[in-house]
Amino acid sequence: MRRTRLSLALALAVASSAAVVGLPAVADAAPKQPIPVQLLAMNDFHGRVSETTGGDSQIVTGPGKDGIYGVNPVTTKNDDTFLIVGGAAHIASTVKGLEASFAQQTAGAGSSFFVGAGDLISASTFESSFFKDEPTIEALNAMGLDVSAVGNHEFDRGTQELRRVSGVTDGTFTDDVSACEGMETGITGCFGEGEHAFHGTDFPYLAANVVSRETGEPMLPPYRILDVGGGQRMAVIGVVTESTPTIVSPDGVADVEFIDEADAVNHWTHELKKQGIRAIAVLVHEGGQVESINPAADHLNACDNLSGPILDLNDRMDKQVDLIISAHSHQAYNCRLPVRGGEDRLVTQAGFYGRLVSDIRLTINPNTGDVDRRSGAYGATNVPVLRQGAGEPKVAAIVQYWRDRASVEGSVVVGRQTADLDRAYLKGKAVRDSESTLGNLVADAQLAAAWNSTAIGGADLAFMNPGGLRADLNCLAPAGSSQANGDITYAETFEVQPFSNTVNAVNLTGAAIDEILEQQWSVRAGSPSFLQLSVSGNVHYRFDPNAAVGQRVDPASITIDGAPLDLAGEYRVAANSFLIGGGDSFTAFVTGRTADAQAVTGVNDVDAFNAYLAGALPGAVATPGLDRAESTDPTQRFDDDGSGTGTC
């Protein structure tokens, strides 16, 4: 049985006072039996409302008949076995099933709550991102989400947009923006119609360590108190990584300060203890890494040499905190960590994209109101979100509505082309070691986006990774469509870059740029590989594919705007957020930063690409040449061989 409504009024009392005033205790005979509580947790959903595909939809369960995880180096095949998981409707049915299981186990005496640990929205897929993640919020409301911490991605569109979508907190704390306030309905927001009309979240976002510079108090509620029955209450505190200002646009969060997560938790824990509340859970959008990620599903509940910020946070949090639900690192773990002067506590994370739900069960002592961490009932399990049928009908209908809407929006023409704009091909197969027209075009678009961004303020050059290009832009219209040959639609550009990255920028040394180009040849996943980065059109360099690794690029050949690269100089570099973070082993994006340099977040990468294409309308965008990276070996050109190019 779910009991939730008493608590929000308590949390909202902070709107008028720095201290939260508790309700009088209810005079009721203490139950003789411990009070069972279930918390079902999800993190880093990133708007994956539709059923995911490919690796995002798979949880590996075994190595297959060959006994080898991943690609067999001899057969070059992958026969791993896996579960198919994910999708909002299936999350809803999984949550309902786990609640029913708990109700049966406790003979209906327990209370269940569905909670989130942030990044539920943004960095999302087309059918959600295009509509400012209003589809995801509608789906989360229908799932019955009770509360969530904010994540760094909740700030991607700035604090005002977060206030707008946080519906249940309207008129409290600094939330002075209602769901459709300032929106041009159907154009800039409030896209849903009829029963899908947008009203914001039905659950509160918690932000205990995000402090308004104007009021000195949290911008949104610091906690929510849950009525768990038997006259007892449990508090849930929400915090986000203190590093948020460095990974989102600074302008969007200029009105708030992000303070230390543990300090905020300890402050509000002290306030809650003054109210007599002893059962406390923390939702923290920060996480850790397990040392070696075993692909098998049974590893989802392991805790192999956990490392990262979550360990320090656990060490510094008040011993009264009974469990920590973490996020941000997209890992799955189920740990019990030591607590100074107290009992070990659960620290969990449920991966990403709604692939898993953490089923956390505990009991509260009916006399002390504290969680019994020594009880056999105190534990957690990361449960795969299996696809069984169509999923929960109400949520499935919501997802289908937005998929249908997205199919209409996706047909919008954003540009024109006169030839195929392809990834690199070799003998009819897409490859990642060669220069491509599409990669070069995206790099040009990202450089232009940096110059059009007031937050970034321009850049000297741009890079694009080949693995971020997932489809070609074919000039010939799809069979059976009403699309004209040469038209480029929104849906097509989204399929090219489906990861919802942002165009970021950071200051690097000239030596770091040289190192980035050398890191195109690296050992990845245990094997040597060559991932050729696309560079913006103002960059040219030569490489010798036969030279020793680390010495294949001639630094003297690297030019930017026709001028030789200054290894001791400083350059503003634009790339997607994946690369700027050192993805694909391009670590020099991180290690080569100039003193005190911080990455700045710009616009969504698809938006940047669309804007660049639209700049050529009503004409067609020019097809870039394959002349930016030059091999010194004429027998190994490492250029697209054109075998994927069609007619126009």
DASUL-V553755 format. One line per field, one symbol per residue. ss: DSSP state (A for helix, B for strand, O for the rest). psi: psi as a letter, one per 20 degrees, with the letter a starting at -180 (. if undefined). burial: 1 if it has 24 or more other C-alpha atoms within 12 Angstrom, else 0. A space follows every 50 residues. Layout:
BEGIN
ss=???
psi=???
burial=???
END
This chain:
BEGIN
ss=OOOOAAAAAAAAAAAAOOOOOOOOOOOOOOOOOOBBBBBBBBOOOOOOOO OOOAAAABBBBBOOOOOOOOOOOOOOOOOOBBBBBOOAAAAAAAAAAAAA AAAAAOOOOOBBBBBBOOOOOOOOOAAAAOOOOAAAAAAAAAAOOOBBBO OAAAAOOOAAAAAAAOOOOOOOOOOOOOOOOOOOBOOOBOOOOAAAOOOO OOOBBBOOOBBBOOOOOBOOOOBBBBBBBOOBBBBBBBBBOOOAAAAOOA AAAOOBBBOOAAAAAAAAAAAAAAOOOOBBBBBBBOOOBOOOOOOOAAAA AOOOOOBOAAAAAAAAOOOOBBBBBOOOOOOBBBBBBOOOOOOOBBBBBB OOOOOBBBBBBBBBOOOOOOBOOOOOOOBBBBBBOBOOOOOOAAAAAAAA AAAAAAAAAOOOBBBBOOOOBOOOBBOOBBOOOOBOAAAAAAAAAAAAAA AAOOOOOOOOBBBBOAAAOOOOBOOOOOOOOOOOOOBBBAAAAAAAOOOO OBBBBBBBBAAAAAAAAAOOBBBBOOBBBBOOOBBOOOBBBBBOOOOOOO OOBOAAAOBBOOBBOOOOOBBBBBBBAAAAOOAAAOOAAAAOBOOOOOOB BBBBAAAAAAAAAAOOOOOOOOOOOOOOBBBOOOOOOOBOOOOOOOOO
psi=ppohhhhhhghihihjqhqppqqqqpoqppqhqqopppppqqqlhlkmhr prrbhhjpopirjahijppbppigikqokqqrqprrpghhgghgggghgh gghghjkjirpqqpqqkrkhrrlrrgigghkkjhhghgghghikphqqqq rhiijhjrhhhghgingijpjrcjnkprhjpjqopigirmhqqcijppja qiqppqmhjoppighjrqhrqhrqppojrkjqqpqoqprqpijgiijrph hikhjrporpghggghghgghhhhijphopqpopmqaaqqgoopiqhiii krmolprahhgggghiqpihphqpoaahjlqprnqoqqppjaqqqporql crkkhqppopqrqppighjqpniiqiiorqpopqnqoobiapgghhhggh ghggghhghiippirqqirpnqrqqoljpprjjqqqhgghghgghhghhh hiphggkrrhrqqpqhiioirrnphpqqpirjpqpiqprghghhhgnjil rqorqqpqrhhhgghghhihoropkiqqqoooqqqqijqqrqqoiirqpi khpohiipqokiqqpohirpqppqrrhgghjjqkjmhihgijqrpjpqqp pbrqhggggghgghiiqjaqqqoqrmkhoopioiinhlqpjjiipar.
burial=11111011111111100011110000000000011111111111111111 11000111110100000011000000000101111111111111111110 01000100111111111111111111111111111111111111111111 11111111111111111111011111111100000000111100010111 11111111111100001111111111111111111111111111111111 11101111111111111111111011111111111111110011111011 11100100111011111111111111111111111110100001111111 11111111111111111011111000111111111110001101111111 11101100111111111111111111000111111111111111111111 10101111111111111111111111100000001111111111111111 11111111111111111111110000000111111111111111100000 01111011110000100001111111111110111111111111000111 111111111111110000011111111111100000111111011000
END
